Structure formats: structure tokens, C-alpha cells
Amino acid sequence: MLSEQADVAVIGGGPAGAAAALTLRRHAPGRRVVLIEAGRHDRPKPGEVLPAVAQGLLRQLGAWTLFSDAAFVENRTLVSAWADEPPGEKHSIFSAHGAGWHLDRARFDRLMLRAAEVAGVEVRFGTAVRSATRENRGWRLKLVNADIIAQAVIWATGRSWGLARHFGAKVTAHGHLAAYSRFFDGAPGDCRMVVEARPEGWWYSADLPGRRRVVACLTDPDLGNGLRQADHWYRSLAATQFVARLLPAGAREIASLVKPAGTATIDPATGERWVAAGDCLFAADPLSSRGIVHALRSGILAAYAVSDILEGREDLARARYSMIAAQGFSDYVPMLAAHYAAAARWDTPFWQRRIPLKENATATPQHISDGEDGSHATRHPGL
């Protein structure tokens, strides 16, 4: 079988993987960087809102011009029916960063990989990594028709941890939230994102490019299994006070999607000549609004860590990267718990589980048997 050599292999072509590859090319243009993406970014996917603070990151990555030319819909207002009635509104005009954007995520991910290709990254679409094994001082990645032997690997496969055992890592799930999303055509918006707490969980909606809209309910999988069925989903939507109003009578459903959305972490964050980035490193609850910005930042940091590793500073790079990852999670946990506690006004299972962190600090992690993603994980209830 054909074997190729690379300085760095980036596994995963989402925002974290693209940011890592772009940073490597800008920081060390002499290195050969290969990015391997299992899909083709041609299907609807979650993660539609990009905060304005991302502009600085996109400029740093050299992707701002491509992004600006794409003319995504601005996000000018966040409407939150969360802890109080009536709902509160936060306008971008009062933000130092300005307006954010409503994205077509598949288009955004393709745009980022186009920027990577322009920068000299070799991008392989529709190619999954089947296994990863140590070879000499690097890694052999087995693909369908070839092997790639890389001196170092950035692992950025999002919420897919099938390679965890290969890297000697363990996934810990801190909650099993799921997003039950539907996408609509013929549903123009007014540049707002709406979030509404409900007894069953919480809903959000955002307008998307091309007079389209996403509407999603987030709840625990054992509570929301019925939401997979269209009639149940639409009945639950009709009971919302604010989100249901956003769908005009002529709106047409064009896609539906059910995706995990709970908090999960990987341990360790980095190992022998590999570094995890993005959701693969730390998958956050969408309520935290960390999503894409976190992915871009961690991809950048992962690239610098790998550069240090290849330059002979592996121990320092791994220690520093692990410390940054741990601090990010430590800051996130109490903020998320406090945000959920502010809306816990219903005596329903979803909200009963969102008890304050201090009351749940002694909860014992629960072992999870190997899941369909092939990972070995531990569950912490109550986040």
C-alpha cells in the first residue's frame, strides 16, 4: 500500500482542524501539512451562530477576506426568554465587537478549507482515518487507499472520538444533551437569534442565508426521544411562546437533524506527538456560545503546541497545552451551571437535573460502556 510522508497530519476538517492547518502554514510554511476530512461538508450541520469576536481570529488566520465576501447574515440581536418575562434583548450596537453572523455551517466549513488550500495545505475530502499507530517518532494513519506517516498529529474530529483508544485517551461525558433540529426554507428573519426556556428543555431559532431558518429543541435524550417524530416535534414547538412565531405559514421543512450537544472532555488533552483540538478536546453545551470561537482558538493553540513538539520542546508544549485546556473547562463549569440555575423555574426532570454545581460536587462518575463511536468514556451526571 502507498505510504506518504507529512510533517503534520490534521484529522478533521471542521473549524478547529482548518484553523490548526492554517496556523501551521503561516507559522512554519516549510512544513508539509495534510488535512484529512471524512465528509464533504455538503449536509446541514449544527453551529449556526458566529460571535463578532471571531473576526480577529479569522484575520489572524488569513481567512477574513474569504469570509467577508461570503456575505453571511448579520446577527444583530439576541432575544432571550430565559430567566425573566418578558424576554430580554441584547443588541449588537451596544457591543464593542459589533454584530456577529448567522452561518450556513456547511458553507462556512468549506470556506475555511478553501482558505487552507490557498495557504498550501493538502486537503483530502471524503477520506476517513481507519486507525492510528505509533511508528518510530511519529504516527502511521491508515486510510482506505493509502497510509500517511506523520511526525505529529492534530486530532480534531469534533464529537467523534472513534480514535480515542488509538491515542490512549479517555472520553468523559458530563451530560447527554441532544439537539433536535429542523431546517426551513421560505422563513426570512430579521437578524435575530431567539432562545426560550421551556419545561422540556430549551429552544432556539436563528435565520440563515437564503431566507432559511433553523429551529431546535435541546433536551436530554431520554426525555426527548419523541422529538424525533415530526408530529411530536411540531406539537412541542406550538407550545412555545416566542419561537413558534418565527415560522411563517409558508415555511417548508427541508432537513432534520438529531445531534449530541452535551459537555464532553478528552483526557489527556495531548500525548506522544499528538494534540486534540476543538470539540474533540472539549465539547461544550451550545448554551455557552463557545462553539466555533472555541474551535478556532483551540486549533490555533494546537498548531503552536505541535510546532513546539517538532522543534524538540515536547514536554513543555504538552504541559502548557494541558494547563490551558484544564483552565478553560474549570472556568466553563460554574458559568454553565449558574446559567441553567437562573431558568430552573419548572419542577420537571430536565430542570431538576440542572441543580447547582455545589450540590452535585460529590456525584460519582458513571462508567459508560464502549459506544458506537468506539470510545471508552466516563459519565459525570448533573452538568
Steps between C-alpha positions, in 0.01 A plus 500: 500500500618851415651694792533877507714714727378817674633724772153543655174319432183677608210256545171686457402789276270702723590846636760361744677290239496779243629753755779263603605436141491871409705592806761237422539630145533860616729418794717237328445525122775249431311213659278265302150503652234249393140543617273194486122555507267199504203689353450761231320775692195461276231436764326721758682512831454675836695805613343786310594809701847656494566776757660824383816428700586241234597776257840540667562126478403484133734791428780324689442189289495691173140392431322831561478612136345171389258514792405862439435433132261218595252761636347291777195637684587735787388412851389834640286395797478217753150456645502293817183375671702329768480606862253785470184600322474693275804390300816705510673634191872556450583712196834487321508878478589499871782246453860610458543223242192584293269252330569131461371275222245229426682234299429230254739273692578264214585798280712656774696179551564471125614863499751433777643201317524708183707751698719211619554377143595850387755509783660178375327234712432169322130432568355149454119495491291187548784313666468344844791399721442135583778461757796680654811318622834622631786463256852606595457855634176568315166345401378279219145588400326232299256627237299297250752512216817629662690556823627835621806500724509827693748634750209639705120492497229753588183311584197721424213269411235689698258291702632181342748325725550174310878541514512544878642154568763540232630812675463351850235758596178477699179693435301632795139600437371760746142493376307359206314793352370454145393752236189417296528742207297570189593730213249703301486682170280804440546626855672841478613656825605832645858422604400372843575187697229393745552276804204383709500284812217246523404221743646235267830683446572803284439610143690726268459634149721701266449622145745368244621618158253457213176568692548188706469432873608242755280410797622261769392354831774398743423249770633176644475202261293290739250786527496602136482173309152593377642813338645280228143469372378799301153518658643502854761760408245732342259466794780595738598792279140626497508518881790747497411864552761668280680249277187370326421850376816504292373243247262653244215294360681444170823368651609162363706247695808399300703294748499361853792411721554340841844556650661461845556837669614424854830584665784254442876509553799292397780392733782551441474808280828410333726196484810378321514715190125561484276783615117513518315814392149642470200293610722192501691662787206664677144485366292770667128540557365733224353723772855614577540647148858365491460292182687633199707761684628232739579277201696771319696595812584145598604419143741793507641395838528138388704610199746690719524202736581265212757745366671498839487120509669473161766746610599284797296664778244222541482486881452875531247513217289218643504639853403849384225379267352271767498786750316729257242229425441428869460868582248547222284219632536620859370845402216356292341267757374751760387749234289238323351374828409854604335571165282191524417572865367844399224339290417203726144608576330174397480185708571275203771234452709716264529788746525279810819359348644851465555536872769744620850362460580515873211264572629255246873521567510160668326316218684183406601464134314223322680263267371491145555190296655539158267698279448489128783749455743244641606715793537412864329757719400602848183691578462777755132571565355841569681751277 
